[in-house]
Amino acid sequence: MSGGVDSAVAAARAKEAGHEVIGVHLALSKNPKKYRSGARGCCTIEDSHDARRAADRIGIPFYIWDMSDEFHENVVENFLSEYASGRTPNPCLRCNEKIKFAAVLDRAKAMGFDGVVTGHYAITKESENGKLLFRAVDPLKDQSYVLAVLNREQIQGAYFPLGDTTKEEIRKEAAARGLTVANKPDSHDICFVPSGDNAGWLRDRLGSEPGPIVDESGAKLGEHKGAYTYTIGQRRGLGITVPTPTGEPRYVLRIEPKSNTVVVGEHESLAITRITGERAIWCGLAAPAEKLRGFVQVRAHGDAHPCTYWSVNSQSDLIAELDEPVFGLATGQAMVIYDNDRVVGSATIAGTE
Amino acid sequence: MPRVYFDNAATTPINGVALQAFVDQARELGNPSSLHGYGREVRKNVEEAREKIAGLVGCEASEVIFTGSGTEANNLAIKGIFWKRRSENQMRRVIIISAFEHHAILDPVHWLAEAEDAEVIEVPVTSDGFINMEFLKSAIENRGDEIALISVIHANNEVGTIQPIAEIVNLAENHQIPVHTDSIQSFGKIPVSFSELGLFAMTISAHKIGGPVGVGALILKRGVDVTPLLHGGGQERDIRSGTINAASIVAFASAAQTAIRNREKNALHVASLRDALKETIKADVPDAIFNANTGERLPGILNVRFPNTESDSLLLLFDSEGIACSTGSACSAGVQQPSHVLLAMGLSEKEARSSLRFSIGPENSRSDIDYFHTCIKKVIDRARAAYRSTA
């Protein structure tokens, strides 16, 4: 229970369904003020207080679990090392994979509980192969993308009571249940980055070694203050004064961490038709043995692009060939494969062509 | 599901007579500081309560300063004595405490170090949970004239060991250093006499002995002054301001009277339950280790280490069986911290994190131990499975 409206309603629904439920708030920092103070996030004293009051209201016991070591090791350090290698990680996926449905789920199971209930907007359905993961009914809130890192076993222990309802309805339900968090704003930022200043937070930890910004021919166009503060596809804030011959804007094409170089070029050069992912995870059914038709989604709230996909390297890697090109994909982000509304699996984007 | 309360060191069930005294007094109109009949009547009850408590503590009535909590009384003792002593002599900026004081002593002392340039000497404690007297002795001999005060907890709240306060007072006497003790856990459970101990100041609290929460007292030697924390009407000897909380004070006196009257009987009962609990744990969890297992201790506290567990899992699992116990302290966001008391006694962080405190009170019974016995194996098994899941 983060202290937000979704997990509060999820807990209430789980209790009402007849389960024996306890509320758990995760402490993700040893010192709750270390990562973030004053603002909304996963780590504040106010949030743990809100979660406690929601649990009181629902009538379930409430505890705080210290997951700060696990979180730091698996999420924060990974976030830093991914950026340092020129990739753009998504820490929320990582947290779901390594913390909420791993450390927390394992601990809960050991204590005699059947699973972990969260306020994620997604649906699980029983099948002859166990539970499978599907998109939520509310397309604006659907969070199946950030859950696509869960393997078969993790999904069996996952309960998402909100997937059949829209966010708007959940807020109404929270108010009707007398939950004071009903109107609490959604969180958008990375919970451990103070004030949402991602670049500043990274600069404090990774330094700001200047390096060249070059075009595709290698000609130097300008200087950057830390290559990792750029994202592939980024257009604004490049600080280049030399205009392109055609007058078209420039975009970040690549980040080369070894030479500390940011490569920029025209929009056309961002076009991608083939995505290779590593660390593939199959959410329920076995990895496909042959080429299949489906959809690939490459951003949390992005479009699903028609594609043909298949697995390689003993199912550990995933390749998707797109029907139409997409533009500006950052490595390190997740590619999630859908079979209509069913989540097939995911992989971390390692290469694009 | 039965419910078992093994957290009497945190707070105790309110005594029925004390509760009635509270309610009766709360119905009475009048500010005890007022000069009319209403005020006088309430005042009379407050002063009778003060005299009663003085008799039970072994001090003069004028030495009892009522406060809003034990924490407030500790803050008043630490800051008030420090400020007063240093204002008399600028050299006196050293505060000596034990390494395992309650946070209501530790925190004001460290605040004084940060904000007011005090120097803190934390006297180490032994692995059995007793202050290192040799260390204290040499600190007093070496720094005598610079010491503003010494404060050592009478009976530790997590492990229950009783510190040799009279000996500490003896050592301090040669240098005329004031000694304060936090007697919140000991008062009402073991014999305590302010005058016999020769103390300068002592803290007691109502809700650890069947009284209401929200009232404590600093027993402060007659004729000495300390610098107040709260300035206002000067109601309590011009040292503590704020309208006198008559109902709580009257209930405090009533609870203290009951506790002291039944002290020996309760101590025997509580100690026998503690021993029974210990035997149960030994039989059911053979590798359990008892922290602070020798020497003079309070009858009701049992601090146990369960290897290969984490105490917050244990607490959750016992709680789900209806059994209340304690893991030490949590920070303001509720994140469990390894006990500084156990760390001071030389336990590793891991060992401290696998320890639990059970504190027994007069209202516990043999059936509580029997019920505990039916739950403990399951709790330990699950806690160990949870521990393995994180390893």
Interface residues (C-beta under 8 A of the other chain):
Chain A: I22 H25 A27 K30 N31 P32 T44 I45 S48 R52 P61 Y63 I64 W65 D66 S68 E70 A103 D106 R107 K109 A110 M111 G112
Chain B: D312 S313 L315 L316 L317 D319 S320 A330 C331 S332 A333 G334 V335 Q336 R382 A383 A385 A386 Y387 R388 S389 T390
